[in-house]
Amino acid sequence: MPLQPIQAEAKVKLDFSDVTLVEDAKRLEAKGELVKILLFPEEFGGEDIPANVVFVPKAAADAKALITETLIKYVEDDLINKLTVEPEYKGNSFVPSRIVMKASHSDKHGGFEPTIKVW
């Protein structure tokens, strides 16, 4: 089964350019506007530490959860054994604009490179 790219995107145009501090993101989390997620999934050893935590809208968190489920299946099927997760930011925003994931296998060609467009 060839691996297919996935792109997930929120339907509403969002702008988090004024969220420049973790405290700003936590305030929006308390209001239900953002959700805390781990960039590198806990299922693969990701820890709840500042370098691995971002705040995103619920739609982006849901997309990340779906992609993580897919990654788990690919690991179980021995299709991938390496994963990198990189947030991309606009300006000084603390909320990533995109989350780029790259999964591959050290002994096989191809890969899985989903991107979540956050805002």
N, CA, C and O atoms as a printed pandas DataFrame, in Angstrom:
     atom_number atom_name residue_name chain_id  residue_number  x_coord  y_coord  z_coord
0              1         N          MET        A               1    0.840   -1.173    0.000
1              2        CA          MET        A               1    0.000    0.000    0.000
2              3         C          MET        A               1    0.888    1.240    0.000
3              4         O          MET        A               1    1.656    1.424    0.944
4              5         N          PRO        A               2    0.818    2.093   -1.009
5              6        CA          PRO        A               2    1.634    3.304   -1.016
6              7         C          PRO        A               2    1.115    4.290    0.026
7              8         O          PRO        A               2   -0.089    4.377    0.268
8              9         N          LEU        A               3    2.022    5.021    0.628
9             10        CA          LEU        A               3    1.645    6.019    1.616
10            11         C          LEU        A               3    1.222    7.286    0.902
11            12         O          LEU        A               3    1.878    7.728   -0.041
12            13         N          GLN        A               4    0.122    7.867    1.355
13            14        CA          GLN        A               4   -0.426    9.055    0.724
14            15         C          GLN        A               4   -0.252   10.262    1.628
15            16         O          GLN        A               4   -0.400   10.142    2.844
16            17         N          PRO        A               5    0.061   11.434    1.057
17            18        CA          PRO        A               5    0.182   12.634    1.887
18            19         C          PRO        A               5   -1.180   13.076    2.402
19            20         O          PRO        A               5   -2.199   12.899    1.735
20            21         N          ILE        A               6   -1.179   13.644    3.579
21            22        CA          ILE        A               6   -2.399   14.186    4.170
22            23         C          ILE        A               6   -2.142   15.648    4.484
23            24         O          ILE        A               6   -1.086   16.010    5.002
24            25         N          GLN        A               7   -3.116   16.481    4.165
25            26        CA          GLN        A               7   -3.062   17.866    4.599
26            27         C          GLN        A               7   -4.366   18.148    5.310
27            28         O          GLN        A               7   -5.446   17.925    4.763
28            29         N          ALA        A               8   -4.261   18.638    6.531
29            30        CA          ALA        A               8   -5.434   18.978    7.315
30            31         C          ALA        A               8   -5.442   20.481    7.531
31            32         O          ALA        A               8   -4.405   21.089    7.796
32            33         N          GLU        A               9   -6.618   21.069    7.415
33            34        CA          GLU        A               9   -6.692   22.526    7.488
34            35         C          GLU        A               9   -7.997   22.943    8.160
35            36         O          GLU        A               9   -9.051   22.369    7.886
36            37         N          ALA        A              10   -7.928   23.929    9.026
37            38        CA          ALA        A              10   -9.125   24.472    9.652
38            39         C          ALA        A              10   -9.947   25.203    8.595
39            40         O          ALA        A              10   -9.388   25.807    7.680
40            41         N          LYS        A              11  -11.265   25.150    8.720
41            42        CA          LYS        A              11  -12.152   25.776    7.734
42            43         C          LYS        A              11  -12.302   27.289    7.948
43            44         O          LYS        A              11  -12.600   28.018    7.002
44            45         N          VAL        A              12  -12.099   27.757    9.165
45            46        CA          VAL        A              12  -12.259   29.167    9.489
46            47         C          VAL        A              12  -10.903   29.856    9.414
47            48         O          VAL        A              12   -9.912   29.324    9.916
48            49         N          LYS        A              13  -10.846   31.024    8.799
49            50        CA          LYS        A              13   -9.591   31.771    8.702
50            51         C          LYS        A              13   -9.255   32.327   10.078
51            52         O          LYS        A              13  -10.008   33.124   10.639
52            53         N          LEU        A              14   -8.131   31.903   10.609
53            54        CA          LEU        A              14   -7.712   32.305   11.939
54            55         C          LEU        A              14   -6.465   33.164   11.868
55            56         O          LEU        A              14   -5.710   33.115   10.897
56            57         N          ASP        A              15   -6.261   33.956   12.916
57            58        CA          ASP        A              15   -5.069   34.787   12.996
58            59         C          ASP        A              15   -4.615   34.835   14.452
59            60         O          ASP        A              15   -5.295   35.391   15.314
60            61         N          PHE        A              16   -3.461   34.244   14.704
61            62        CA          PHE        A              16   -2.901   34.228   16.051
62            63         C          PHE        A              16   -1.610   35.030   16.124
63            64         O          PHE        A              16   -0.750   34.745   16.958
64            65         N          SER        A              17   -1.467   36.023   15.267
65            66        CA          SER        A              17   -0.235   36.805   15.223
66            67         C          SER        A              17   -0.003   37.597   16.507
67            68         O          SER        A              17    1.136   37.950   16.812
68            69         N          ASP        A              18   -1.067   37.884   17.266
69            70        CA          ASP        A              18   -0.900   38.646   18.504
70            71         C          ASP        A              18   -0.657   37.755   19.722
71            72         O          ASP        A              18   -0.509   38.263   20.834
72            73         N          VAL        A              19   -0.614   36.442   19.530
73            74        CA          VAL        A              19   -0.346   35.501   20.623
74            75         C          VAL        A              19    1.158   35.225   20.618
75            76         O          VAL        A              19    1.629   34.294   19.966
76            77         N          THR        A              20    1.897   36.047   21.353
77            78        CA          THR        A              20    3.355   35.985   21.276
78            79         C          THR        A              20    4.026   35.393   22.515
79            80         O          THR        A              20    5.246   35.228   22.538
80            81         N          LEU        A              21    3.247   35.075   23.536
81            82        CA          LEU        A              21    3.790   34.506   24.766
82            83         C          LEU        A              21    3.007   33.258   25.165
83            84         O          LEU        A              21    1.836   33.113   24.815
84            85         N          VAL        A              22    3.655   32.372   25.889
85            86        CA          VAL        A              22    2.971   31.171   26.368
86            87         C          VAL        A              22    1.778   31.565   27.241
87            88         O          VAL        A              22    0.749   30.890   27.227
88            89         N          GLU        A              23    1.913   32.644   27.992
89            90        CA          GLU        A              23    0.806   33.095   28.841
90            91         C          GLU        A              23   -0.417   33.478   28.002
91            92         O          GLU        A              23   -1.554   33.221   28.398
92            93         N          ASP        A              24   -0.171   34.095   26.836
93            94        CA          ASP        A              24   -1.269   34.442   25.922
94            95         C          ASP        A              24   -1.980   33.177   25.459
95            96         O          ASP        A              24   -3.209   33.121   25.440
96            97         N          ALA        A              25   -1.208   32.169   25.090
97            98        CA          ALA        A              25   -1.782   30.902   24.618
98            99         C          ALA        A              25   -2.558   30.217   25.730
99           100         O          ALA        A              25   -3.628   29.659   25.485
100          101         N          LYS        A              26   -2.037   30.251   26.945
101          102        CA          LYS        A              26   -2.727   29.617   28.077
102          103         C          LYS        A              26   -4.041   30.325   28.394
103          104         O          LYS        A              26   -5.012   29.678   28.788
104          105         N          ARG        A              27   -4.081   31.651   28.226
105          106        CA          ARG        A              27   -5.338   32.388   28.415
106          107         C          ARG        A              27   -6.381   31.938   27.387
107          108         O          ARG        A              27   -7.548   31.738   27.724
108          109         N          LEU        A              28   -5.948   31.781   26.128
109          110        CA          LEU        A              28   -6.872   31.319   25.094
110          111         C          LEU        A              28   -7.279   29.868   25.330
111          112         O          LEU        A              28   -8.396   29.472   24.997
112          113         N          GLU        A              29   -6.382   29.081   25.899
113          114        CA          GLU        A              29   -6.735   27.700   26.254
114          115         C          GLU        A              29   -7.823   27.714   27.328
115          116         O          GLU        A              29   -8.789   26.955   27.241
116          117         N          ALA        A              30   -7.674   28.560   28.326
117          118        CA          ALA        A              30   -8.662   28.656   29.409
118          119         C          ALA        A              30  -10.033   29.084   28.871
119          120         O          ALA        A              30  -11.064   28.714   29.433
120          121         N          LYS        A              31  -10.044   29.861   27.787
121          122        CA          LYS        A              31  -11.295   30.305   27.164
122          123         C          LYS        A              31  -11.845   29.284   26.171
123          124         O          LYS        A              31  -12.927   29.474   25.614
124          125         N          GLY        A              32  -11.092   28.189   25.947
125          126        CA          GLY        A              32  -11.538   27.156   25.019
126          127         C          GLY        A              32  -11.211   27.437   23.566
127          128         O          GLY        A              32  -11.704   26.738   22.680
128          129         N          GLU        A              33  -10.387   28.447   23.300
129          130        CA          GLU        A              33  -10.045   28.805   21.928
130          131         C          GLU        A              33   -8.832   28.044   21.400
131          132         O          GLU        A              33   -8.672   27.888   20.189
132          133         N          LEU        A              34   -7.980   27.570   22.307
133          134        CA          LEU        A              34   -6.819   26.772   21.937
134          135         C          LEU        A              34   -6.761   25.514   22.794
135          136         O          LEU        A              34   -7.348   25.450   23.875
136          137         N          VAL        A              35   -6.042   24.516   22.289
137          138        CA          VAL        A              35   -5.866   23.242   22.976
138          139         C          VAL        A              35   -4.371   22.956   23.039
139          140         O          VAL        A              35   -3.647   23.185   22.071
140          141         N          LYS        A              36   -3.918   22.460   24.171
141          142        CA          LYS        A              36   -2.509   22.076   24.324
142          143         C          LYS        A              36   -2.307   20.695   23.718
143          144         O          LYS        A              36   -3.057   19.766   24.016
144          145         N          ILE        A              37   -1.276   20.559   22.852
145          146        CA          ILE        A              37   -0.928   19.253   22.290
146          147         C          ILE        A              37    0.579   19.056   22.361
147          148         O          ILE        A              37    1.345   20.005   22.526
148          149         N          LEU        A              38    0.978   17.810   22.235
149          150        CA          LEU        A              38    2.395   17.486   22.133
150          151         C          LEU        A              38    2.751   17.387   20.663
151          152         O          LEU        A              38    2.046   16.725   19.901
152          153         N          LEU        A              39    3.831   18.031   20.251
153          154        CA          LEU        A              39    4.273   17.929   18.862
154          155         C          LEU        A              39    4.665   16.492   18.534
155          156         O          LEU        A              39    4.093   15.880   17.631
156          157         N          PHE        A              40    5.637   15.954   19.263
157          158        CA          PHE        A              40    6.048   14.566   19.060
158          159         C          PHE        A              40    5.131   13.726   19.930
159          160         O          PHE        A              40    5.119   13.900   21.148
160          161         N          PRO        A              41    4.354   12.811   19.332
161          162        CA          PRO        A              41    3.303   12.102   20.062
162          163         C          PRO        A              41    3.803   11.309   21.270
163          164         O          PRO        A              41    4.870   10.696   21.240
164          165         N          GLU        A              42    3.011   11.342   22.313
165          166        CA          GLU        A              42    3.293   10.575   23.524
166          167         C          GLU        A              42    3.418    9.088   23.203
167          168         O          GLU        A              42    4.211    8.379   23.822
168          169         N          GLU        A              43    2.636    8.620   22.236
169          170        CA          GLU        A              43    2.665    7.210   21.842
170          171         C          GLU        A              43    4.030    6.770   21.319
171          172         O          GLU        A              43    4.328    5.576   21.285
172          173         N          PHE        A              44    4.858    7.732   20.913
173          174        CA          PHE        A              44    6.190    7.439   20.395
174          175         C          PHE        A              44    7.287    7.982   21.309
175          176         O          PHE        A              44    8.435    8.125   20.889
176          177         N          GLY        A              45    6.936    8.281   22.552
177          178        CA          GLY        A              45    7.920    8.740   23.519
178          179         C          GLY        A              45    7.973   10.235   23.726
179          180         O          GLY        A              45    8.820   10.717   24.478
180          181         N          GLY        A              46    7.091   10.990   23.080
181          182        CA          GLY        A              46    7.059   12.440   23.271
182          183         C          GLY        A              46    6.674   12.781   24.700
183          184         O          GLY        A              46    5.787   12.154   25.280
184          185         N          GLU        A              47    7.340   13.774   25.264
185          186        CA          GLU        A              47    7.110   14.160   26.654
186          187         C          GLU        A              47    6.412   15.510   26.753
187          188         O          GLU        A              47    6.504   16.347   25.856
188          189         N          ASP        A              48    5.714   15.699   27.866
189          190        CA          ASP        A              48    5.031   16.957   28.152
190          191         C          ASP        A              48    6.053   17.928   28.746
191          192         O          ASP        A              48    6.058   18.201   29.946
192          193         N          ILE        A              49    6.919   18.440   27.865
193          194        CA          ILE        A              49    7.939   19.409   28.251
194          195         C          ILE        A              49    7.788   20.624   27.333
195          196         O          ILE        A              49    7.285   20.484   26.218
196          197         N          PRO        A              50    8.208   21.802   27.772
197          198        CA          PRO        A              50    7.990   23.019   26.974
198          199         C          PRO        A              50    8.410   22.912   25.508
199          200         O          PRO        A              50    7.704   23.422   24.638
200          201         N          ALA        A              51    9.517   22.275   25.212
201          202        CA          ALA        A              51    9.986   22.185   23.823
202          203         C          ALA        A              51    9.077   21.323   22.949
203          204         O          ALA        A              51    9.165   21.394   21.723
204          205         N          ASN        A              52    8.211   20.514   23.548
205          206        CA          ASN        A              52    7.341   19.607   22.796
206          207         C          ASN        A              52    5.867   20.008   22.872
207          208         O          ASN        A              52    5.003   19.288   22.373
208          209         N          VAL        A              53    5.579   21.143   23.489
209          210        CA          VAL        A              53    4.192   21.582   23.686
210          211         C          VAL        A              53    3.879   22.770   22.790
211          212         O          VAL        A              53    4.658   23.719   22.700
212          213         N          VAL        A              54    2.718   22.703   22.124
213          214        CA          VAL        A              54    2.185   23.856   21.397
214          215         C          VAL        A              54    0.698   23.962   21.701
215          216         O          VAL        A              54    0.077   23.019   22.192
216          217         N          PHE        A              55    0.145   25.122   21.400
217          218        CA          PHE        A              55   -1.276   25.365   21.576
218          219         C          PHE        A              55   -1.868   25.644   20.205
219          220         O          PHE        A              55   -1.362   26.482   19.458
220          221         N          VAL        A              56   -2.952   24.931   19.878
221          222        CA          VAL        A              56   -3.575   25.040   18.563
222          223         C          VAL        A              56   -5.101   25.015   18.712
223          224         O          VAL        A              56   -5.606   24.592   19.753
224          225         N          PRO        A              57   -5.836   25.456   17.697
225          226        CA          PRO        A              57   -7.292   25.319   17.731
226          227         C          PRO        A              57   -7.692   23.837   17.753
227          228         O          PRO        A              57   -6.921   22.975   17.332
228          229         N          LYS        A              58   -8.887   23.552   18.241
229          230        CA          LYS        A              58   -9.355   22.177   18.376
230          231         C          LYS        A              58   -9.318   21.420   17.049
231          232         O          LYS        A              58   -8.971   20.239   17.034
232          233         N          ALA        A              59   -9.661   22.061   15.945
233          234        CA          ALA        A              59   -9.648   21.375   14.648
234          235         C          ALA        A              59   -8.245   20.866   14.313
235          236         O          ALA        A              59   -8.097   19.769   13.775
236          237         N          ALA        A              60   -7.222   21.651   14.625
237          238        CA          ALA        A              60   -5.842   21.224   14.370
238          239         C          ALA        A              60   -5.451   20.092   15.318
239          240         O          ALA        A              60   -4.751   19.160   14.920
240          241         N          ALA        A              61   -5.902   20.171   16.571
241          242        CA          ALA        A              61   -5.629   19.095   17.535
242          243         C          ALA        A              61   -6.291   17.796   17.081
243          244         O          ALA        A              61   -5.704   16.720   17.197
244          245         N          ASP        A              62   -7.512   17.901   16.565
245          246        CA          ASP        A              62   -8.213   16.714   16.052
246          247         C          ASP        A              62   -7.472   16.120   14.856
247          248         O          ASP        A              62   -7.347   14.900   14.747
248          249         N          ALA        A              63   -6.981   16.976   13.962
249          250        CA          ALA        A              63   -6.222   16.498   12.799
250          251         C          ALA        A              63   -4.943   15.808   13.258
251          252         O          ALA        A              63   -4.572   14.769   12.711
252          253         N          LYS        A              64   -4.273   16.367   14.246
253          254        CA          LYS        A              64   -3.048   15.765   14.784
254          255         C          LYS        A              64   -3.346   14.390   15.381
255          256         O          LYS        A              64   -2.568   13.454   15.194
256          257         N          ALA        A              65   -4.460   14.261   16.095
257          258        CA          ALA        A              65   -4.840   12.972   16.683
258          259         C          ALA        A              65   -5.102   11.934   15.597
259          260         O          ALA        A              65   -4.701   10.778   15.737
260          261         N          LEU        A              66   -5.762   12.329   14.528
261          262        CA          LEU        A              66   -6.036   11.416   13.412
262          263         C          LEU        A              66   -4.739   10.971   12.742
263          264         O          LEU        A              66   -4.570    9.796   12.419
264          265         N          ILE        A              67   -3.839   11.907   12.540
265          266        CA          ILE        A              67   -2.551   11.570   11.931
266          267         C          ILE        A              67   -1.757   10.634   12.844
267          268         O          ILE        A              67   -1.117    9.697   12.368
268          269         N          THR        A              68   -1.798   10.887   14.146
269          270        CA          THR        A              68   -1.099   10.015   15.088
270          271         C          THR        A              68   -1.649    8.592   15.020
271          272         O          THR        A              68   -0.881    7.631   15.068
272          273         N          GLU        A              69   -2.961    8.450   14.911
273          274        CA          GLU        A              69   -3.561    7.115   14.753
274          275         C          GLU        A              69   -3.039    6.431   13.493
275          276         O          GLU        A              69   -2.752    5.234   13.505
276          277         N          THR        A              70   -2.920    7.182   12.423
277          278        CA          THR        A              70   -2.390    6.640   11.168
278          279         C          THR        A              70   -0.935    6.218   11.346
279          280         O          THR        A              70   -0.533    5.152   10.880
280          281         N          LEU        A              71   -0.147    7.053   12.019
281          282        CA          LEU        A              71    1.257    6.719   12.267
282          283         C          LEU        A              71    1.394    5.442   13.087
283          284         O          LEU        A              71    2.266    4.618   12.809
284          285         N          ILE        A              72    0.552    5.273   14.079
285          286        CA          ILE        A              72    0.585    4.054   14.900
286          287         C          ILE        A              72    0.348    2.839   14.015
287          288         O          ILE        A              72    1.049    1.834   14.135
288          289         N          LYS        A              73   -0.626    2.926   13.139
289          290        CA          LYS        A              73   -0.928    1.813   12.218
290          291         C          LYS        A              73    0.272    1.532   11.315
291          292         O          LYS        A              73    0.623    0.374   11.087
292          293         N          TYR        A              74    0.901    2.595   10.800
293          294        CA          TYR        A              74    2.063    2.411    9.924
294          295         C          TYR        A              74    3.247    1.780   10.664
295          296         O          TYR        A              74    3.995    0.994   10.082
296          297         N          VAL        A              75    3.415    2.120   11.935
297          298        CA          VAL        A              75    4.472    1.480   12.731
298          299         C          VAL        A              75    4.148    0.002   12.912
299          300         O          VAL        A              75    5.017   -0.855   12.753
300          301         N          GLU        A              76    2.890   -0.293   13.247
301          302        CA          GLU        A              76    2.469   -1.689   13.434
302          303         C          GLU        A              76    2.676   -2.505   12.167
303          304         O          GLU        A              76    3.008   -3.688   12.238
304          305         N          ASP        A              77    2.482   -1.881   11.008
305          306        CA          ASP        A              77    2.655   -2.558    9.719
306          307         C          ASP        A              77    4.100   -2.486    9.207
307          308         O          ASP        A              77    4.375   -2.902    8.082
308          309         N          ASP        A              78    5.008   -1.971   10.009
309          310        CA          ASP        A              78    6.426   -1.814    9.677
310          311         C          ASP        A              78    6.640   -0.995    8.397
311          312         O          ASP        A              78    7.533   -1.284    7.600
312          313         N          LEU        A              79    5.805    0.027    8.221
313          314        CA          LEU        A              79    5.959    0.913    7.070
314          315         C          LEU        A              79    6.824    2.126    7.406
315          316         O          LEU        A              79    7.425    2.732    6.519
316          317         N          ILE        A              80    6.883    2.475    8.691
317          318        CA          ILE        A              80    7.723    3.592    9.131
318          319         C          ILE        A              80    8.450    3.203   10.414
319          320         O          ILE        A              80    7.975    2.372   11.188
320          321         N          ASN        A              81    9.616    3.823   10.626
321          322        CA          ASN        A              81   10.330    3.646   11.888
322          323         C          ASN        A              81   11.090    4.913   12.293
323          324         O          ASN        A              81   11.870    4.898   13.246
324          325         N          LYS        A              82   10.858    6.009   11.562
325          326        CA          LYS        A              82   11.466    7.300   11.893
326          327         C          LYS        A              82   10.400    8.378   11.765
327          328         O          LYS        A              82    9.543    8.320   10.883
328          329         N          LEU        A              83   10.467    9.370   12.664
329          330        CA          LEU        A              83    9.490   10.456   12.644
330          331         C          LEU        A              83   10.146   11.749   13.104
331          332         O          LEU        A              83   10.856   11.783   14.109
332          333         N          THR        A              84    9.893   12.814   12.345
333          334        CA          THR        A              84   10.256   14.161   12.796
334          335         C          THR        A              84    8.995   15.013   12.755
335          336         O          THR        A              84    8.125   14.821   11.904
336          337         N          VAL        A              85    8.911   15.946   13.676
337          338        CA          VAL        A              85    7.773   16.859   13.753
338          339         C          VAL        A              85    8.334   18.262   13.956
339          340         O          VAL        A              85    9.040   18.524   14.930
340          341         N          GLU        A              86    8.015   19.157   13.030
341          342        CA          GLU        A              86    8.539   20.521   13.073
342          343         C          GLU        A              86    7.397   21.535   12.983
343          344         O          GLU        A              86    6.635   21.534   12.015
344          345         N          PRO        A              87    7.282   22.394   13.990
345          346        CA          PRO        A              87    6.306   23.482   13.872
346          347         C          PRO        A              87    6.896   24.616   13.027
347          348         O          PRO        A              87    8.104   24.852   13.044
348          349         N          GLU        A              88    6.039   25.303   12.300
349          350        CA          GLU        A              88    6.431   26.504   11.558
350          351         C          GLU        A              88    5.601   27.656   12.097
351          352         O          GLU        A              88    4.422   27.491   12.410
352          353         N          TYR        A              89    6.221   28.817   12.202
353          354        CA          TYR        A              89    5.572   29.969   12.818
354          355         C          TYR        A              89    5.522   31.147   11.863
355          356         O          TYR        A              89    6.348   31.272   10.959
356          357         N          LYS        A              90    4.529   32.016   12.082
357          358        CA          LYS        A              90    4.438   33.289   11.369
358          359         C          LYS        A              90    4.825   34.385   12.358
359          360         O          LYS        A              90    4.259   34.483   13.447
360          361         N          GLY        A              91    5.788   35.198   11.968
361          362        CA          GLY        A              91    6.201   36.306   12.832
362          363         C          GLY        A              91    6.622   35.827   14.202
363          364         O          GLY        A              91    7.365   34.853   14.329
364          365         N          ASN        A              92    6.144   36.516   15.236
365          366        CA          ASN        A              92    6.495   36.189   16.617
366          367         C          ASN        A              92    5.418   35.378   17.327
367          368         O          ASN        A              92    5.454   35.237   18.549
368          369         N          SER        A              93    4.471   34.851   16.581
369          370        CA          SER        A              93    3.377   34.114   17.201
370          371         C          SER        A              93    3.885   32.872   17.927
371          372         O          SER        A              93    4.795   32.188   17.458
372          373         N          PHE        A              94    3.280   32.598   19.076
373          374        CA          PHE        A              94    3.585   31.403   19.846
374          375         C          PHE        A              94    2.791   30.209   19.309
375          376         O          PHE        A              94    3.126   29.061   19.601
376          377         N          VAL        A              95    1.745   30.475   18.529
377          378        CA          VAL        A              95    0.901   29.433   17.939
378          379         C          VAL        A              95    1.472   29.087   16.563
379          380         O          VAL        A              95    1.584   29.963   15.706
380          381         N          PRO        A              96    1.832   27.830   16.344
381          382        CA          PRO        A              96    2.394   27.487   15.032
382          383         C          PRO        A              96    1.362   27.702   13.923
383          384         O          PRO        A              96    0.163   27.504   14.120
384          385         N          SER        A              97    1.852   28.106   12.766
385          386        CA          SER        A              97    0.955   28.258   11.614
386          387         C          SER        A              97    0.776   26.922   10.889
387          388         O          SER        A              97   -0.252   26.674   10.260
388          389         N          ARG        A              98    1.797   26.072   10.992
389          390        CA          ARG        A              98    1.735   24.735   10.390
390          391         C          ARG        A              98    2.548   23.777   11.260
391          392         O          ARG        A              98    3.482   24.173   11.956
392          393         N          ILE        A              99    2.161   22.514   11.196
393          394        CA          ILE        A              99    2.945   21.455   11.825
394          395         C          ILE        A              99    3.280   20.458   10.723
395          396         O          ILE        A              99    2.391   19.844   10.132
396          397         N          VAL        A             100    4.576   20.304   10.454
397          398        CA          VAL        A             100    5.041   19.437    9.374
398          399         C          VAL        A             100    5.613   18.160    9.994
399          400         O          VAL        A             100    6.517   18.203   10.829
400          401         N          MET        A             101    5.066   17.036    9.567
401          402        CA          MET        A             101    5.514   15.742   10.075
402          403         C          MET        A             101    6.128   14.960    8.925
403          404         O          MET        A             101    5.629   14.995    7.801
404          405         N          LYS        A             102    7.208   14.259    9.215
405          406        CA          LYS        A             102    7.858   13.437    8.192
406          407         C          LYS        A             102    8.153   12.074    8.797
407          408         O          LYS        A             102    8.927   11.948    9.746
408          409         N          ALA        A             103    7.518   11.060    8.228
409          410        CA          ALA        A             103    7.709    9.694    8.690
410          411         C          ALA        A             103    8.291    8.874    7.551
411          412         O          ALA        A             103    7.892    9.018    6.395
412          413         N          SER        A             104    9.235    8.017    7.891
413          414        CA          SER        A             104    9.855    7.170    6.872
414          415         C          SER        A             104   10.344    5.891    7.534
415          416         O          SER        A             104   10.232    5.706    8.746
416          417         N          HIS        A             105   10.885    5.023    6.704
417          418        CA          HIS        A             105   11.465    3.770    7.188
418          419         C          HIS        A             105   12.916    3.725    6.743
419          420         O          HIS        A             105   13.223    4.016    5.587
420          421         N          SER        A             106   13.797    3.368    7.639
421          422        CA          SER        A             106   15.225    3.380    7.330
422          423         C          SER        A             106   15.610    2.362    6.263
423          424         O          SER        A             106   16.658    2.502    5.634
424          425         N          ASP        A             107   14.781    1.337    6.047
425          426        CA          ASP        A             107   15.107    0.289    5.072
426          427         C          ASP        A             107   14.162    0.246    3.876
427          428         O          ASP        A             107   14.264   -0.655    3.044
428          429         N          LYS        A             108   13.247    1.202    3.780
429          430        CA          LYS        A             108   12.265    1.167    2.697
430          431         C          LYS        A             108   12.175    2.541    2.036
431          432         O          LYS        A             108   12.450    3.563    2.665
432          433         N          HIS        A             109   11.787    2.552    0.763
433          434        CA          HIS        A             109   11.599    3.804    0.033
434          435         C          HIS        A             109   10.243    4.397    0.370
435          436         O          HIS        A             109    9.339    3.704    0.836
436          437         N          GLY        A             110   10.121    5.683    0.127
437          438        CA          GLY        A             110    8.851    6.361    0.336
438          439         C          GLY        A             110    8.743    6.892    1.751
439          440         O          GLY        A             110    9.677    6.794    2.547
440          441         N          GLY        A             111    7.610    7.444    2.039
441          442        CA          GLY        A             111    7.371    7.991    3.354
442          443         C          GLY        A             111    5.986    8.583    3.451
443          444         O          GLY        A             111    5.186    8.497    2.519
444          445         N          PHE        A             112    5.720    9.178    4.576
445          446        CA          PHE        A             112    4.431    9.769    4.892
446          447         C          PHE        A             112    4.732   11.150    5.449
447          448         O          PHE        A             112    5.402   11.269    6.475
448          449         N          GLU        A             113    4.246   12.199    4.785
449          450        CA          GLU        A             113    4.581   13.563    5.174
450          451         C          GLU        A             113    3.334   14.432    5.314
451          452         O          GLU        A             113    3.075   15.288    4.468
452          453         N          PRO        A             114    2.562   14.216    6.376
453          454        CA          PRO        A             114    1.373   15.037    6.576
454          455         C          PRO        A             114    1.729   16.423    7.100
455          456         O          PRO        A             114    2.693   16.585    7.849
456          457         N          THR        A             115    0.951   17.409    6.704
457          458        CA          THR        A             115    1.115   18.778    7.175
458          459         C          THR        A             115   -0.226   19.270    7.696
459          460         O          THR        A             115   -1.249   19.151    7.022
460          461         N          ILE        A             116   -0.211   19.822    8.894
461          462        CA          ILE        A             116   -1.426   20.401    9.460
462          463         C          ILE        A             116   -1.306   21.918    9.325
463          464         O          ILE        A             116   -0.403   22.523    9.901
464          465         N          LYS        A             117   -2.200   22.521    8.579
465          466        CA          LYS        A             117   -2.245   23.981    8.460
466          467         C          LYS        A             117   -3.105   24.495    9.610
467          468         O          LYS        A             117   -4.318   24.285    9.628
468          469         N          VAL        A             118   -2.483   25.160   10.556
469          470        CA          VAL        A             118   -3.160   25.599   11.771
470          471         C          VAL        A             118   -3.888   26.929   11.548
471          472         O          VAL        A             118   -5.060   27.078   11.893
472          473         N          TRP        A             119   -3.160   27.896   10.958
473          474        CA          TRP        A             119   -3.790   29.204   10.672
474          475         C          TRP        A             119   -3.037   29.922    9.566
475          476         O          TRP        A             119   -3.410   31.031    9.184
